[in-house]
Amino acid sequence: MNGLGVTDAALLNRRVIAVKIDNHPKARPQSSLNQADAIYELLVEGGLTRFIVLFQSSDTSYIGPIRSGRPTDPTLLKPLGGPLQISGAQSWVQGKFNQAGVKLLGEGVTTFRISSRSAPHNLYGDTTKMRVEADRRSLPNEPPPPMFNFSDAPTTPVGSASEITLDWSDFPEVRWEWDGARYVRFNGTLEANEVSESGEETQIAADTLVVLFATRYTASPSGGQSGSSVPALDTVGTNRAVVFYDGGVVEGTWVRDSIDEPFHLVDSNGDPIELPRGIPWISVFPDNRILTYE
């Protein structure tokens, strides 16, 4: 799904497991983000973001904190075909997953609570147990398609960008710095770290950054349904896309006719953008907010 090879081909011939991860300040540092094959970041309430962490060729016994699903999630996961592990979701939001055909794994045999944190920021999981539960329920076990066009000869960047800042909301912005090998993450001026089960901290990093601008709207339960409204993002149609890799930048557009399709990235000439093989961090970013890079 990210263009990388593996030593065991069987790891590519299986479903993706998606896990919804908290990004509230009380949920940091999270765990096992750097073990993922790809990560989506998207807006939720209060100007905060959450992550959809994707595992296909990798697994972890300690991923968290796990939080609840939102209406944009199934629109991103539909083409990948795998289930999403969540802590729960409003009933009308669960209906969005059902309509899209995206299966959910709830709190239970695949998750556990840790005593060192307070609820709701203390639910963790094991992706191997998630796979076992998906097998028990006879969920599809087909491998996902590549998320983007990956190539050994990626599109040539048109400019340099060693520092990228995403101003998601009034909270401190998210900043990424190119360290000569990967992009490392900061929350404002502070290093954004993950923590292992043994307590060792490592800065969050990614090989490629993909920023997909999307129109923000408010999703609400339909007539007769109970529940509260939440922010959502329109992931069908077309909008601006900016891709960062190897310290460079490519400006372009994403195009998508339905949630069944992956995102198609094209440059300013309308040619497909070829990404280098590697782990992408994909920000589905409100198009009324500011992205800067230098």
KABEL-V864176 format. One record per backbone hydrogen bond with DSSP energy under -0.5 kcal/mol. CO is the residue of the C=O (numbers start at 1). NH is the residue of the N-H. E is the energy in kcal/mol with one decimal. If there is no record, write none. Layout:
# KABEL-V864176
CO;NH;E  CO;NH;E
This chain:
# KABEL-V864176
1;147;-2.3  2;278;-2.1  7;9;-0.6  8;11;-1.9  9;12;-1.5  9;13;-0.5  10;13;-0.8  16;18;-0.5  17;55;-2.6  18;85;-3.2  19;21;-0.6  19;53;-2.9  20;67;-1.9  21;51;-2.4  24;27;-2.7  24;28;-0.5  25;28;-1.0  30;195;-2.8  31;64;-1.1  32;35;-0.7  33;36;-1.6  37;280;-0.6  38;54;-2.7  39;282;-3.5  40;52;-2.3  41;284;-2.8  42;50;-2.4  44;47;-0.8  45;48;-1.5  48;44;-3.0  50;42;-2.4  51;21;-3.2  51;53;-0.6  52;40;-2.5  53;19;-2.1  54;37;-2.9  54;38;-1.1  55;17;-3.0  60;127;-2.6  60;128;-0.5  63;125;-2.1  64;31;-2.5  65;22;-2.6  67;87;-1.4  70;73;-1.3  70;74;-0.5  71;75;-0.5  72;75;-0.7  72;76;-1.0  73;76;-1.2  73;77;-2.0  74;78;-1.9  77;80;-1.4  77;81;-1.3  78;81;-0.6  79;145;-0.6  83;18;-2.4  84;86;-0.6  84;105;-2.8  85;20;-2.5  88;69;-2.0  90;94;-2.6  91;95;-1.5  92;96;-0.8  93;96;-0.7  93;97;-1.4  94;98;-2.3  95;99;-2.5  96;100;-1.7  97;101;-1.1  97;102;-2.1  98;101;-0.5  101;103;-0.6  103;84;-2.3  104;106;-0.5  105;86;-2.7  108;111;-1.4  110;126;-1.8  112;124;-3.3  114;117;-0.6  118;121;-1.7  120;123;-0.5  122;114;-2.1  122;124;-0.6  123;65;-0.7  123;66;-3.2  124;112;-2.6  125;63;-2.2  126;130;-1.7  127;131;-2.0  128;132;-2.0  129;133;-2.5  130;134;-2.4  131;135;-2.4  132;136;-2.5  133;137;-1.9  134;139;-2.8  135;138;-1.7  148;150;-0.8  149;275;-3.5  151;277;-0.6  159;249;-2.0  162;178;-2.6  163;294;-1.8  164;176;-2.9  165;167;-0.6  165;292;-2.3  166;168;-1.3  166;174;-2.4  167;290;-0.6  173;188;-2.8  174;166;-3.1  175;186;-2.8  176;164;-2.7  177;179;-0.6  177;184;-2.7  182;179;-2.7  182;181;-0.5  182;184;-0.5  183;206;-2.0  184;177;-2.4  185;192;-2.4  186;175;-2.7  186;188;-0.8  187;190;-1.8  190;187;-2.6  191;193;-0.8  192;204;-3.1  193;30;-0.7  194;202;-2.2  196;199;-1.6  200;196;-2.5  202;194;-3.0  204;185;-2.4  206;183;-3.0  207;246;-0.5  208;281;-2.6  209;244;-2.9  210;212;-0.6  210;283;-2.7  211;213;-0.7  211;242;-2.1  212;285;-1.9  214;287;-2.3  215;234;-2.4  217;219;-0.6  217;232;-2.6  219;230;-2.4  222;225;-2.5  230;219;-2.9  232;217;-2.5  233;235;-0.7  236;238;-0.5  237;256;-2.7  239;254;-2.7  240;213;-2.3  241;252;-2.7  242;211;-3.1  243;250;-2.5  244;209;-2.3  245;248;-2.3  247;161;-2.9  248;245;-1.3  249;158;-2.2  249;159;-0.8  250;243;-2.6  251;268;-0.6  252;241;-2.1  253;266;-2.7  254;239;-1.5  255;264;-2.2  256;237;-3.4  258;261;-1.4  259;79;-0.6  263;265;-0.6  264;255;-2.2  265;273;-2.6  266;253;-2.6  267;270;-2.0  271;267;-3.0  272;274;-0.6  273;275;-0.6  274;155;-2.2  275;151;-2.8  278;280;-0.6  279;207;-1.8  279;208;-1.8  280;39;-1.9  280;282;-0.6  281;210;-2.6  281;283;-0.6  282;41;-2.6  282;284;-0.7  283;212;-2.9  283;285;-1.1  284;43;-0.5  285;214;-2.4  286;289;-1.8  290;167;-2.4  292;165;-3.0
